Amino acid sequence: MPKIAMTIYSWAALVISVGGIAAMLIAPPHSLRSDRDGVPYFTPRVENPETGSAIRLNDLIRHYRGD
């Protein structure tokens, strides 16, 4: 009996784990797609209007926000 219970428990843990990972890959929550400023992760660098050099978008947002 204990072997059957452990087998059921193991399969249930596997199904829950695979289901959770699949749900995050299929429909990730908004918090996993962008940061607190609303900037999507993995954005390309943007041109700084003052110097013309490439900078991160978060740095540009902080500059204009005054942080």
PDBQT receptor file of N, H, CA, C and O in Angstrom, charges set to zero:
ATOM      1  N   MET A   1       0.810  -1.208   0.000  1.00  0.00    +0.000 N 
ATOM      2  CA  MET A   1       0.000   0.000   0.000  1.00  0.00    +0.000 C 
ATOM      3  C   MET A   1       0.852   1.271   0.000  1.00  0.00    +0.000 C 
ATOM      4  O   MET A   1       0.544   2.192  -0.756  1.00  0.00    +0.000 OA
ATOM      5  N   PRO A   2       1.911   1.364   0.814  1.00  0.00    +0.000 N 
ATOM      6  CA  PRO A   2       2.716   2.594   0.799  1.00  0.00    +0.000 C 
ATOM      7  C   PRO A   2       3.366   2.857  -0.556  1.00  0.00    +0.000 C 
ATOM      8  O   PRO A   2       3.543   4.008  -0.953  1.00  0.00    +0.000 OA
ATOM      9  N   LYS A   3       3.726   1.770  -1.271  1.00  0.00    +0.000 N 
ATOM     10  H   LYS A   3       3.582   0.834  -0.948  1.00  0.00    +0.000 HD
ATOM     11  CA  LYS A   3       4.363   1.954  -2.576  1.00  0.00    +0.000 C 
ATOM     12  C   LYS A   3       3.363   2.554  -3.570  1.00  0.00    +0.000 C 
ATOM     13  O   LYS A   3       3.740   3.402  -4.378  1.00  0.00    +0.000 OA
ATOM     14  N   ILE A   4       2.129   2.140  -3.525  1.00  0.00    +0.000 N 
ATOM     15  H   ILE A   4       1.822   1.451  -2.868  1.00  0.00    +0.000 HD
ATOM     16  CA  ILE A   4       1.093   2.680  -4.419  1.00  0.00    +0.000 C 
ATOM     17  C   ILE A   4       0.826   4.144  -4.091  1.00  0.00    +0.000 C 
ATOM     18  O   ILE A   4       0.687   4.973  -4.991  1.00  0.00    +0.000 OA
ATOM     19  N   ALA A   5       0.756   4.459  -2.803  1.00  0.00    +0.000 N 
ATOM     20  H   ALA A   5       0.869   3.786  -2.072  1.00  0.00    +0.000 HD
ATOM     21  CA  ALA A   5       0.508   5.847  -2.388  1.00  0.00    +0.000 C 
ATOM     22  C   ALA A   5       1.651   6.761  -2.840  1.00  0.00    +0.000 C 
ATOM     23  O   ALA A   5       1.409   7.881  -3.292  1.00  0.00    +0.000 OA
ATOM     24  N   MET A   6       2.883   6.291  -2.720  1.00  0.00    +0.000 N 
ATOM     25  H   MET A   6       3.080   5.382  -2.353  1.00  0.00    +0.000 HD
ATOM     26  CA  MET A   6       4.025   7.101  -3.134  1.00  0.00    +0.000 C 
ATOM     27  C   MET A   6       4.057   7.259  -4.651  1.00  0.00    +0.000 C 
ATOM     28  O   MET A   6       4.440   8.316  -5.152  1.00  0.00    +0.000 OA
ATOM     29  N   THR A   7       3.665   6.238  -5.374  1.00  0.00    +0.000 N 
ATOM     30  H   THR A   7       3.354   5.380  -4.966  1.00  0.00    +0.000 HD
ATOM     31  CA  THR A   7       3.597   6.332  -6.836  1.00  0.00    +0.000 C 
ATOM     32  C   THR A   7       2.553   7.358  -7.257  1.00  0.00    +0.000 C 
ATOM     33  O   THR A   7       2.805   8.173  -8.145  1.00  0.00    +0.000 OA
ATOM     34  N   ILE A   8       1.406   7.324  -6.637  1.00  0.00    +0.000 N 
ATOM     35  H   ILE A   8       1.201   6.662  -5.916  1.00  0.00    +0.000 HD
ATOM     36  CA  ILE A   8       0.350   8.296  -6.941  1.00  0.00    +0.000 C 
ATOM     37  C   ILE A   8       0.815   9.703  -6.601  1.00  0.00    +0.000 C 
ATOM     38  O   ILE A   8       0.603  10.636  -7.375  1.00  0.00    +0.000 OA
ATOM     39  N   TYR A   9       1.447   9.855  -5.445  1.00  0.00    +0.000 N 
ATOM     40  H   TYR A   9       1.618   9.096  -4.816  1.00  0.00    +0.000 HD
ATOM     41  CA  TYR A   9       1.958  11.162  -5.027  1.00  0.00    +0.000 C 
ATOM     42  C   TYR A   9       3.011  11.686  -6.015  1.00  0.00    +0.000 C 
ATOM     43  O   TYR A   9       2.996  12.869  -6.359  1.00  0.00    +0.000 OA
ATOM     44  N   SER A  10       3.905  10.836  -6.465  1.00  0.00    +0.000 N 
ATOM     45  H   SER A  10       3.917   9.876  -6.187  1.00  0.00    +0.000 HD
ATOM     46  CA  SER A  10       4.951  11.231  -7.407  1.00  0.00    +0.000 C 
ATOM     47  C   SER A  10       4.360  11.660  -8.738  1.00  0.00    +0.000 C 
ATOM     48  O   SER A  10       4.763  12.681  -9.295  1.00  0.00    +0.000 OA
ATOM     49  N   TRP A  11       3.420  10.902  -9.247  1.00  0.00    +0.000 N 
ATOM     50  H   TRP A  11       3.092  10.073  -8.794  1.00  0.00    +0.000 HD
ATOM     51  CA  TRP A  11       2.785  11.266 -10.523  1.00  0.00    +0.000 C 
ATOM     52  C   TRP A  11       1.989  12.571 -10.399  1.00  0.00    +0.000 C 
ATOM     53  O   TRP A  11       1.990  13.394 -11.314  1.00  0.00    +0.000 OA
ATOM     54  N   ALA A  12       1.318  12.749  -9.271  1.00  0.00    +0.000 N 
ATOM     55  H   ALA A  12       1.317  12.080  -8.528  1.00  0.00    +0.000 HD
ATOM     56  CA  ALA A  12       0.570  14.001  -9.069  1.00  0.00    +0.000 C 
ATOM     57  C   ALA A  12       1.518  15.192  -9.018  1.00  0.00    +0.000 C 
ATOM     58  O   ALA A  12       1.217  16.242  -9.587  1.00  0.00    +0.000 OA
ATOM     59  N   ALA A  13       2.653  15.051  -8.349  1.00  0.00    +0.000 N 
ATOM     60  H   ALA A  13       2.898  14.198  -7.887  1.00  0.00    +0.000 HD
ATOM     61  CA  ALA A  13       3.635  16.130  -8.300  1.00  0.00    +0.000 C 
ATOM     62  C   ALA A  13       4.186  16.428  -9.682  1.00  0.00    +0.000 C 
ATOM     63  O   ALA A  13       4.386  17.593 -10.027  1.00  0.00    +0.000 OA
ATOM     64  N   LEU A  14       4.435  15.403 -10.474  1.00  0.00    +0.000 N 
ATOM     65  H   LEU A  14       4.274  14.457 -10.193  1.00  0.00    +0.000 HD
ATOM     66  CA  LEU A  14       4.922  15.591 -11.842  1.00  0.00    +0.000 C 
ATOM     67  C   LEU A  14       3.902  16.320 -12.704  1.00  0.00    +0.000 C 
ATOM     68  O   LEU A  14       4.256  17.243 -13.437  1.00  0.00    +0.000 OA
ATOM     69  N   VAL A  15       2.643  15.916 -12.621  1.00  0.00    +0.000 N 
ATOM     70  H   VAL A  15       2.356  15.166 -12.026  1.00  0.00    +0.000 HD
ATOM     71  CA  VAL A  15       1.591  16.550 -13.420  1.00  0.00    +0.000 C 
ATOM     72  C   VAL A  15       1.416  18.021 -13.030  1.00  0.00    +0.000 C 
ATOM     73  O   VAL A  15       1.267  18.882 -13.897  1.00  0.00    +0.000 OA
ATOM     74  N   ILE A  16       1.434  18.302 -11.739  1.00  0.00    +0.000 N 
ATOM     75  H   ILE A  16       1.555  17.603 -11.034  1.00  0.00    +0.000 HD
ATOM     76  CA  ILE A  16       1.285  19.682 -11.274  1.00  0.00    +0.000 C 
ATOM     77  C   ILE A  16       2.469  20.532 -11.717  1.00  0.00    +0.000 C 
ATOM     78  O   ILE A  16       2.290  21.673 -12.141  1.00  0.00    +0.000 OA
ATOM     79  N   SER A  17       3.670  19.986 -11.623  1.00  0.00    +0.000 N 
ATOM     80  H   SER A  17       3.815  19.059 -11.279  1.00  0.00    +0.000 HD
ATOM     81  CA  SER A  17       4.866  20.739 -12.021  1.00  0.00    +0.000 C 
ATOM     82  C   SER A  17       4.878  21.023 -13.521  1.00  0.00    +0.000 C 
ATOM     83  O   SER A  17       5.112  22.158 -13.936  1.00  0.00    +0.000 OA
ATOM     84  N   VAL A  18       4.630  20.016 -14.319  1.00  0.00    +0.000 N 
ATOM     85  H   VAL A  18       4.439  19.094 -13.982  1.00  0.00    +0.000 HD
ATOM     86  CA  VAL A  18       4.619  20.194 -15.771  1.00  0.00    +0.000 C 
ATOM     87  C   VAL A  18       3.476  21.122 -16.174  1.00  0.00    +0.000 C 
ATOM     88  O   VAL A  18       3.642  21.958 -17.063  1.00  0.00    +0.000 OA
ATOM     89  N   GLY A  19       2.333  20.984 -15.536  1.00  0.00    +0.000 N 
ATOM     90  H   GLY A  19       2.198  20.305 -14.815  1.00  0.00    +0.000 HD
ATOM     91  CA  GLY A  19       1.200  21.867 -15.838  1.00  0.00    +0.000 C 
ATOM     92  C   GLY A  19       1.494  23.314 -15.494  1.00  0.00    +0.000 C 
ATOM     93  O   GLY A  19       1.124  24.214 -16.248  1.00  0.00    +0.000 OA
ATOM     94  N   GLY A  20       2.156  23.555 -14.365  1.00  0.00    +0.000 N 
ATOM     95  H   GLY A  20       2.457  22.823 -13.753  1.00  0.00    +0.000 HD
ATOM     96  CA  GLY A  20       2.508  24.924 -13.980  1.00  0.00    +0.000 C 
ATOM     97  C   GLY A  20       3.507  25.551 -14.931  1.00  0.00    +0.000 C 
ATOM     98  O   GLY A  20       3.370  26.716 -15.305  1.00  0.00    +0.000 OA
ATOM     99  N   ILE A  21       4.519  24.779 -15.326  1.00  0.00    +0.000 N 
ATOM    100  H   ILE A  21       4.631  23.833 -15.022  1.00  0.00    +0.000 HD
ATOM    101  CA  ILE A  21       5.504  25.299 -16.276  1.00  0.00    +0.000 C 
ATOM    102  C   ILE A  21       4.843  25.566 -17.626  1.00  0.00    +0.000 C 
ATOM    103  O   ILE A  21       5.124  26.585 -18.258  1.00  0.00    +0.000 OA
ATOM    104  N   ALA A  22       3.985  24.681 -18.067  1.00  0.00    +0.000 N 
ATOM    105  H   ALA A  22       3.756  23.854 -17.553  1.00  0.00    +0.000 HD
ATOM    106  CA  ALA A  22       3.291  24.877 -19.343  1.00  0.00    +0.000 C 
ATOM    107  C   ALA A  22       2.400  26.122 -19.298  1.00  0.00    +0.000 C 
ATOM    108  O   ALA A  22       2.335  26.873 -20.271  1.00  0.00    +0.000 OA
ATOM    109  N   ALA A  23       1.725  26.338 -18.190  1.00  0.00    +0.000 N 
ATOM    110  H   ALA A  23       1.777  25.727 -17.399  1.00  0.00    +0.000 HD
ATOM    111  CA  ALA A  23       0.862  27.516 -18.065  1.00  0.00    +0.000 C 
ATOM    112  C   ALA A  23       1.683  28.801 -18.131  1.00  0.00    +0.000 C 
ATOM    113  O   ALA A  23       1.237  29.781 -18.727  1.00  0.00    +0.000 OA
ATOM    114  N   MET A  24       2.868  28.815 -17.532  1.00  0.00    +0.000 N 
ATOM    115  H   MET A  24       3.230  28.018 -17.047  1.00  0.00    +0.000 HD
ATOM    116  CA  MET A  24       3.721  30.009 -17.573  1.00  0.00    +0.000 C 
ATOM    117  C   MET A  24       4.282  30.257 -18.970  1.00  0.00    +0.000 C 
ATOM    118  O   MET A  24       4.511  31.406 -19.351  1.00  0.00    +0.000 OA
ATOM    119  N   LEU A  25       4.504  29.197 -19.731  1.00  0.00    +0.000 N 
ATOM    120  H   LEU A  25       4.319  28.264 -19.421  1.00  0.00    +0.000 HD
ATOM    121  CA  LEU A  25       5.016  29.365 -21.095  1.00  0.00    +0.000 C 
ATOM    122  C   LEU A  25       3.918  29.744 -22.077  1.00  0.00    +0.000 C 
ATOM    123  O   LEU A  25       4.164  30.498 -23.019  1.00  0.00    +0.000 OA
ATOM    124  N   ILE A  26       2.711  29.230 -21.868  1.00  0.00    +0.000 N 
ATOM    125  H   ILE A  26       2.512  28.617 -21.103  1.00  0.00    +0.000 HD
ATOM    126  CA  ILE A  26       1.603  29.506 -22.785  1.00  0.00    +0.000 C 
ATOM    127  C   ILE A  26       1.014  30.886 -22.543  1.00  0.00    +0.000 C 
ATOM    128  O   ILE A  26       0.825  31.647 -23.492  1.00  0.00    +0.000 OA
ATOM    129  N   ALA A  27       0.724  31.221 -21.303  1.00  0.00    +0.000 N 
ATOM    130  H   ALA A  27       0.878  30.602 -20.533  1.00  0.00    +0.000 HD
ATOM    131  CA  ALA A  27       0.099  32.513 -20.978  1.00  0.00    +0.000 C 
ATOM    132  C   ALA A  27       0.763  33.101 -19.743  1.00  0.00    +0.000 C 
ATOM    133  O   ALA A  27       0.206  33.021 -18.648  1.00  0.00    +0.000 OA
ATOM    134  N   PRO A  28       1.952  33.695 -19.901  1.00  0.00    +0.000 N 
ATOM    135  CA  PRO A  28       2.626  34.247 -18.725  1.00  0.00    +0.000 C 
ATOM    136  C   PRO A  28       1.887  35.452 -18.165  1.00  0.00    +0.000 C 
ATOM    137  O   PRO A  28       1.294  36.213 -18.930  1.00  0.00    +0.000 OA
ATOM    138  N   PRO A  29       1.905  35.647 -16.854  1.00  0.00    +0.000 N 
ATOM    139  CA  PRO A  29       1.259  36.822 -16.283  1.00  0.00    +0.000 C 
ATOM    140  C   PRO A  29       1.981  38.103 -16.711  1.00  0.00    +0.000 C 
ATOM    141  O   PRO A  29       3.143  38.070 -17.115  1.00  0.00    +0.000 OA
ATOM    142  N   HIS A  30       1.279  39.214 -16.615  1.00  0.00    +0.000 N 
ATOM    143  H   HIS A  30       0.335  39.240 -16.287  1.00  0.00    +0.000 HD
ATOM    144  CA  HIS A  30       1.829  40.490 -17.061  1.00  0.00    +0.000 C 
ATOM    145  C   HIS A  30       3.115  40.846 -16.321  1.00  0.00    +0.000 C 
ATOM    146  O   HIS A  30       4.002  41.480 -16.893  1.00  0.00    +0.000 OA
ATOM    147  N   SER A  31       3.224  40.450 -15.069  1.00  0.00    +0.000 N 
ATOM    148  H   SER A  31       2.504  39.935 -14.604  1.00  0.00    +0.000 HD
ATOM    149  CA  SER A  31       4.416  40.789 -14.289  1.00  0.00    +0.000 C 
ATOM    150  C   SER A  31       5.669  40.102 -14.813  1.00  0.00    +0.000 C 
ATOM    151  O   SER A  31       6.776  40.557 -14.525  1.00  0.00    +0.000 OA
ATOM    152  N   LEU A  32       5.528  39.021 -15.572  1.00  0.00    +0.000 N 
ATOM    153  H   LEU A  32       4.629  38.652 -15.806  1.00  0.00    +0.000 HD
ATOM    154  CA  LEU A  32       6.690  38.355 -16.141  1.00  0.00    +0.000 C 
ATOM    155  C   LEU A  32       7.058  38.897 -17.518  1.00  0.00    +0.000 C 
ATOM    156  O   LEU A  32       8.088  38.518 -18.074  1.00  0.00    +0.000 OA
ATOM    157  N   ARG A  33       6.227  39.780 -18.076  1.00  0.00    +0.000 N 
ATOM    158  H   ARG A  33       5.390  40.088 -17.624  1.00  0.00    +0.000 HD
ATOM    159  CA  ARG A  33       6.496  40.316 -19.400  1.00  0.00    +0.000 C 
ATOM    160  C   ARG A  33       7.103  41.705 -19.372  1.00  0.00    +0.000 C 
ATOM    161  O   ARG A  33       7.748  42.108 -20.340  1.00  0.00    +0.000 OA
ATOM    162  N   SER A  34       6.916  42.449 -18.291  1.00  0.00    +0.000 N 
ATOM    163  H   SER A  34       6.392  42.121 -17.505  1.00  0.00    +0.000 HD
ATOM    164  CA  SER A  34       7.439  43.807 -18.240  1.00  0.00    +0.000 C 
ATOM    165  C   SER A  34       7.804  44.174 -16.809  1.00  0.00    +0.000 C 
ATOM    166  O   SER A  34       7.354  43.540 -15.855  1.00  0.00    +0.000 OA
ATOM    167  N   ASP A  35       8.631  45.214 -16.675  1.00  0.00    +0.000 N 
ATOM    168  H   ASP A  35       8.996  45.729 -17.450  1.00  0.00    +0.000 HD
ATOM    169  CA  ASP A  35       9.043  45.639 -15.342  1.00  0.00    +0.000 C 
ATOM    170  C   ASP A  35       8.032  46.625 -14.766  1.00  0.00    +0.000 C 
ATOM    171  O   ASP A  35       6.968  46.834 -15.349  1.00  0.00    +0.000 OA
ATOM    172  N   ARG A  36       8.356  47.228 -13.632  1.00  0.00    +0.000 N 
ATOM    173  H   ARG A  36       9.220  47.058 -13.159  1.00  0.00    +0.000 HD
ATOM    174  CA  ARG A  36       7.392  48.100 -12.951  1.00  0.00    +0.000 C 
ATOM    175  C   ARG A  36       7.109  49.385 -13.701  1.00  0.00    +0.000 C 
ATOM    176  O   ARG A  36       6.097  50.036 -13.440  1.00  0.00    +0.000 OA
ATOM    177  N   ASP A  37       7.988  49.772 -14.640  1.00  0.00    +0.000 N 
ATOM    178  H   ASP A  37       8.809  49.243 -14.852  1.00  0.00    +0.000 HD
ATOM    179  CA  ASP A  37       7.760  50.961 -15.459  1.00  0.00    +0.000 C 
ATOM    180  C   ASP A  37       6.988  50.644 -16.734  1.00  0.00    +0.000 C 
ATOM    181  O   ASP A  37       6.686  51.551 -17.509  1.00  0.00    +0.000 OA
ATOM    182  N   GLY A  38       6.667  49.390 -16.961  1.00  0.00    +0.000 N 
ATOM    183  H   GLY A  38       6.912  48.654 -16.331  1.00  0.00    +0.000 HD
ATOM    184  CA  GLY A  38       5.934  48.995 -18.153  1.00  0.00    +0.000 C 
ATOM    185  C   GLY A  38       6.827  48.705 -19.344  1.00  0.00    +0.000 C 
ATOM    186  O   GLY A  38       6.333  48.508 -20.454  1.00  0.00    +0.000 OA
ATOM    187  N   VAL A  39       8.130  48.677 -19.132  1.00  0.00    +0.000 N 
ATOM    188  H   VAL A  39       8.531  48.838 -18.230  1.00  0.00    +0.000 HD
ATOM    189  CA  VAL A  39       9.072  48.407 -20.219  1.00  0.00    +0.000 C 
ATOM    190  C   VAL A  39       9.210  46.895 -20.383  1.00  0.00    +0.000 C 
ATOM    191  O   VAL A  39       9.521  46.196 -19.419  1.00  0.00    +0.000 OA
ATOM    192  N   PRO A  40       8.983  46.385 -21.594  1.00  0.00    +0.000 N 
ATOM    193  CA  PRO A  40       9.136  44.942 -21.795  1.00  0.00    +0.000 C 
ATOM    194  C   PRO A  40      10.583  44.509 -21.577  1.00  0.00    +0.000 C 
ATOM    195  O   PRO A  40      11.523  45.245 -21.877  1.00  0.00    +0.000 OA
ATOM    196  N   TYR A  41      10.736  43.304 -21.050  1.00  0.00    +0.000 N 
ATOM    197  H   TYR A  41       9.972  42.706 -20.807  1.00  0.00    +0.000 HD
ATOM    198  CA  TYR A  41      12.080  42.754 -20.900  1.00  0.00    +0.000 C 
ATOM    199  C   TYR A  41      12.670  42.479 -22.277  1.00  0.00    +0.000 C 
ATOM    200  O   TYR A  41      11.935  42.278 -23.244  1.00  0.00    +0.000 OA
ATOM    201  N   PHE A  42      13.982  42.471 -22.365  1.00  0.00    +0.000 N 
ATOM    202  H   PHE A  42      14.579  42.634 -21.580  1.00  0.00    +0.000 HD
ATOM    203  CA  PHE A  42      14.720  42.172 -23.590  1.00  0.00    +0.000 C 
ATOM    204  C   PHE A  42      14.417  43.174 -24.702  1.00  0.00    +0.000 C 
ATOM    205  O   PHE A  42      14.263  42.791 -25.862  1.00  0.00    +0.000 OA
ATOM    206  N   THR A  43      14.331  44.449 -24.350  1.00  0.00    +0.000 N 
ATOM    207  H   THR A  43      14.456  44.760 -23.408  1.00  0.00    +0.000 HD
ATOM    208  CA  THR A  43      14.157  45.482 -25.365  1.00  0.00    +0.000 C 
ATOM    209  C   THR A  43      15.510  45.882 -25.923  1.00  0.00    +0.000 C 
ATOM    210  O   THR A  43      16.507  45.834 -25.202  1.00  0.00    +0.000 OA
ATOM    211  N   PRO A  44      15.573  46.274 -27.187  1.00  0.00    +0.000 N 
ATOM    212  CA  PRO A  44      16.850  46.717 -27.743  1.00  0.00    +0.000 C 
ATOM    213  C   PRO A  44      17.238  48.079 -27.165  1.00  0.00    +0.000 C 
ATOM    214  O   PRO A  44      16.407  48.772 -26.578  1.00  0.00    +0.000 OA
ATOM    215  N   ARG A  45      18.480  48.446 -27.333  1.00  0.00    +0.000 N 
ATOM    216  H   ARG A  45      19.155  47.882 -27.810  1.00  0.00    +0.000 HD
ATOM    217  CA  ARG A  45      18.943  49.741 -26.868  1.00  0.00    +0.000 C 
ATOM    218  C   ARG A  45      18.345  50.834 -27.742  1.00  0.00    +0.000 C 
ATOM    219  O   ARG A  45      18.054  50.614 -28.918  1.00  0.00    +0.000 OA
ATOM    220  N   VAL A  46      18.164  52.017 -27.154  1.00  0.00    +0.000 N 
ATOM    221  H   VAL A  46      18.401  52.195 -26.199  1.00  0.00    +0.000 HD
ATOM    222  CA  VAL A  46      17.582  53.152 -27.878  1.00  0.00    +0.000 C 
ATOM    223  C   VAL A  46      18.627  54.260 -27.974  1.00  0.00    +0.000 C 
ATOM    224  O   VAL A  46      19.626  54.256 -27.254  1.00  0.00    +0.000 OA
ATOM    225  N   GLU A  47      18.379  55.201 -28.871  1.00  0.00    +0.000 N 
ATOM    226  H   GLU A  47      17.568  55.204 -29.456  1.00  0.00    +0.000 HD
ATOM    227  CA  GLU A  47      19.312  56.295 -29.071  1.00  0.00    +0.000 C 
ATOM    228  C   GLU A  47      19.054  57.407 -28.062  1.00  0.00    +0.000 C 
ATOM    229  O   GLU A  47      17.923  57.863 -27.894  1.00  0.00    +0.000 OA
ATOM    230  N   ASN A  48      20.111  57.830 -27.403  1.00  0.00    +0.000 N 
ATOM    231  H   ASN A  48      21.030  57.460 -27.539  1.00  0.00    +0.000 HD
ATOM    232  CA  ASN A  48      20.015  58.958 -26.480  1.00  0.00    +0.000 C 
ATOM    233  C   ASN A  48      19.866  60.231 -27.311  1.00  0.00    +0.000 C 
ATOM    234  O   ASN A  48      20.727  60.514 -28.144  1.00  0.00    +0.000 OA
ATOM    235  N   PRO A  49      18.792  61.011 -27.107  1.00  0.00    +0.000 N 
ATOM    236  CA  PRO A  49      18.583  62.197 -27.941  1.00  0.00    +0.000 C 
ATOM    237  C   PRO A  49      19.640  63.286 -27.736  1.00  0.00    +0.000 C 
ATOM    238  O   PRO A  49      19.837  64.128 -28.612  1.00  0.00    +0.000 OA
ATOM    239  N   GLU A  50      20.319  63.274 -26.589  1.00  0.00    +0.000 N 
ATOM    240  H   GLU A  50      20.159  62.590 -25.877  1.00  0.00    +0.000 HD
ATOM    241  CA  GLU A  50      21.316  64.315 -26.320  1.00  0.00    +0.000 C 
ATOM    242  C   GLU A  50      22.677  63.991 -26.923  1.00  0.00    +0.000 C 
ATOM    243  O   GLU A  50      23.351  64.868 -27.465  1.00  0.00    +0.000 OA
ATOM    244  N   THR A  51      23.078  62.722 -26.826  1.00  0.00    +0.000 N 
ATOM    245  H   THR A  51      22.531  62.010 -26.386  1.00  0.00    +0.000 HD
ATOM    246  CA  THR A  51      24.421  62.355 -27.290  1.00  0.00    +0.000 C 
ATOM    247  C   THR A  51      24.437  61.498 -28.540  1.00  0.00    +0.000 C 
ATOM    248  O   THR A  51      25.460  61.421 -29.219  1.00  0.00    +0.000 OA
ATOM    249  N   GLY A  52      23.338  60.861 -28.855  1.00  0.00    +0.000 N 
ATOM    250  H   GLY A  52      22.506  60.924 -28.303  1.00  0.00    +0.000 HD
ATOM    251  CA  GLY A  52      23.275  59.987 -30.026  1.00  0.00    +0.000 C 
ATOM    252  C   GLY A  52      23.809  58.588 -29.764  1.00  0.00    +0.000 C 
ATOM    253  O   GLY A  52      23.822  57.762 -30.676  1.00  0.00    +0.000 OA
ATOM    254  N   SER A  53      24.249  58.297 -28.547  1.00  0.00    +0.000 N 
ATOM    255  H   SER A  53      24.239  58.968 -27.805  1.00  0.00    +0.000 HD
ATOM    256  CA  SER A  53      24.765  56.963 -28.236  1.00  0.00    +0.000 C 
ATOM    257  C   SER A  53      23.612  56.035 -27.845  1.00  0.00    +0.000 C 
ATOM    258  O   SER A  53      22.517  56.476 -27.499  1.00  0.00    +0.000 OA
ATOM    259  N   ALA A  54      23.903  54.740 -27.912  1.00  0.00    +0.000 N 
ATOM    260  H   ALA A  54      24.793  54.382 -28.193  1.00  0.00    +0.000 HD
ATOM    261  CA  ALA A  54      22.895  53.738 -27.557  1.00  0.00    +0.000 C 
ATOM    262  C   ALA A  54      22.902  53.520 -26.046  1.00  0.00    +0.000 C 
ATOM    263  O   ALA A  54      23.954  53.283 -25.452  1.00  0.00    +0.000 OA
ATOM    264  N   ILE A  55      21.721  53.602 -25.427  1.00  0.00    +0.000 N 
ATOM    265  H   ILE A  55      20.867  53.795 -25.910  1.00  0.00    +0.000 HD
ATOM    266  CA  ILE A  55      21.579  53.377 -23.990  1.00  0.00    +0.000 C 
ATOM    267  C   ILE A  55      20.394  52.455 -23.751  1.00  0.00    +0.000 C 
ATOM    268  O   ILE A  55      19.579  52.226 -24.646  1.00  0.00    +0.000 OA
ATOM    269  N   ARG A  56      20.307  51.932 -22.542  1.00  0.00    +0.000 N 
ATOM    270  H   ARG A  56      20.969  52.118 -21.815  1.00  0.00    +0.000 HD
ATOM    271  CA  ARG A  56      19.158  51.094 -22.186  1.00  0.00    +0.000 C 
ATOM    272  C   ARG A  56      17.916  51.969 -22.061  1.00  0.00    +0.000 C 
ATOM    273  O   ARG A  56      18.004  53.131 -21.665  1.00  0.00    +0.000 OA
ATOM    274  N   LEU A  57      16.776  51.414 -22.396  1.00  0.00    +0.000 N 
ATOM    275  H   LEU A  57      16.704  50.470 -22.718  1.00  0.00    +0.000 HD
ATOM    276  CA  LEU A  57      15.521  52.148 -22.315  1.00  0.00    +0.000 C 
ATOM    277  C   LEU A  57      15.204  52.547 -20.883  1.00  0.00    +0.000 C 
ATOM    278  O   LEU A  57      14.654  53.623 -20.648  1.00  0.00    +0.000 OA
ATOM    279  N   ASN A  58      15.544  51.694 -19.921  1.00  0.00    +0.000 N 
ATOM    280  H   ASN A  58      15.991  50.820 -20.112  1.00  0.00    +0.000 HD
ATOM    281  CA  ASN A  58      15.295  52.023 -18.518  1.00  0.00    +0.000 C 
ATOM    282  C   ASN A  58      16.080  53.258 -18.090  1.00  0.00    +0.000 C 
ATOM    283  O   ASN A  58      15.571  54.073 -17.320  1.00  0.00    +0.000 OA
ATOM    284  N   ASP A  59      17.321  53.409 -18.579  1.00  0.00    +0.000 N 
ATOM    285  H   ASP A  59      17.734  52.747 -19.204  1.00  0.00    +0.000 HD
ATOM    286  CA  ASP A  59      18.114  54.600 -18.251  1.00  0.00    +0.000 C 
ATOM    287  C   ASP A  59      17.457  55.855 -18.813  1.00  0.00    +0.000 C 
ATOM    288  O   ASP A  59      17.439  56.896 -18.156  1.00  0.00    +0.000 OA
ATOM    289  N   LEU A  60      16.924  55.762 -20.014  1.00  0.00    +0.000 N 
ATOM    290  H   LEU A  60      16.939  54.916 -20.548  1.00  0.00    +0.000 HD
ATOM    291  CA  LEU A  60      16.247  56.908 -20.628  1.00  0.00    +0.000 C 
ATOM    292  C   LEU A  60      14.989  57.289 -19.844  1.00  0.00    +0.000 C 
ATOM    293  O   LEU A  60      14.709  58.472 -19.650  1.00  0.00    +0.000 OA
ATOM    294  N   ILE A  61      14.245  56.297 -19.400  1.00  0.00    +0.000 N 
ATOM    295  H   ILE A  61      14.473  55.336 -19.557  1.00  0.00    +0.000 HD
ATOM    296  CA  ILE A  61      13.033  56.565 -18.611  1.00  0.00    +0.000 C 
ATOM    297  C   ILE A  61      13.401  57.231 -17.291  1.00  0.00    +0.000 C 
ATOM    298  O   ILE A  61      12.772  58.207 -16.881  1.00  0.00    +0.000 OA
ATOM    299  N   ARG A  62      14.433  56.690 -16.624  1.00  0.00    +0.000 N 
ATOM    300  H   ARG A  62      14.943  55.897 -16.957  1.00  0.00    +0.000 HD
ATOM    301  CA  ARG A  62      14.857  57.303 -15.355  1.00  0.00    +0.000 C 
ATOM    302  C   ARG A  62      15.340  58.735 -15.553  1.00  0.00    +0.000 C 
ATOM    303  O   ARG A  62      15.104  59.588 -14.697  1.00  0.00    +0.000 OA
ATOM    304  N   HIS A  63      16.009  59.011 -16.665  1.00  0.00    +0.000 N 
ATOM    305  H   HIS A  63      16.200  58.319 -17.361  1.00  0.00    +0.000 HD
ATOM    306  CA  HIS A  63      16.499  60.365 -16.935  1.00  0.00    +0.000 C 
ATOM    307  C   HIS A  63      15.332  61.350 -17.066  1.00  0.00    +0.000 C 
ATOM    308  O   HIS A  63      15.365  62.425 -16.467  1.00  0.00    +0.000 OA
ATOM    309  N   TYR A  64      14.319  60.999 -17.830  1.00  0.00    +0.000 N 
ATOM    310  H   TYR A  64      14.293  60.126 -18.316  1.00  0.00    +0.000 HD
ATOM    311  CA  TYR A  64      13.199  61.902 -18.046  1.00  0.00    +0.000 C 
ATOM    312  C   TYR A  64      12.241  61.945 -16.855  1.00  0.00    +0.000 C 
ATOM    313  O   TYR A  64      11.500  62.915 -16.692  1.00  0.00    +0.000 OA
ATOM    314  N   ARG A  65      12.252  60.902 -16.024  1.00  0.00    +0.000 N 
ATOM    315  H   ARG A  65      12.853  60.115 -16.157  1.00  0.00    +0.000 HD
ATOM    316  CA  ARG A  65      11.438  60.907 -14.820  1.00  0.00    +0.000 C 
ATOM    317  C   ARG A  65      12.095  61.709 -13.708  1.00  0.00    +0.000 C 
ATOM    318  O   ARG A  65      11.419  62.168 -12.788  1.00  0.00    +0.000 OA
ATOM    319  N   GLY A  66      13.408  61.880 -13.788  1.00  0.00    +0.000 N 
ATOM    320  H   GLY A  66      13.957  61.507 -14.536  1.00  0.00    +0.000 HD
ATOM    321  CA  GLY A  66      14.113  62.667 -12.801  1.00  0.00    +0.000 C 
ATOM    322  C   GLY A  66      14.690  61.847 -11.664  1.00  0.00    +0.000 C 
ATOM    323  O   GLY A  66      15.020  62.401 -10.616  1.00  0.00    +0.000 OA
ATOM    324  N   ASP A  67      14.820  60.556 -11.843  1.00  0.00    +0.000 N 
ATOM    325  H   ASP A  67      14.552  60.106 -12.694  1.00  0.00    +0.000 HD
ATOM    326  CA  ASP A  67      15.377  59.690 -10.786  1.00  0.00    +0.000 C 
ATOM    327  C   ASP A  67      16.883  59.787 -10.761  1.00  0.00    +0.000 C 
ATOM    328  O   ASP A  67      17.530  59.133  -9.942  1.00  0.00    +0.000 OA
TER     329      ASP A  67
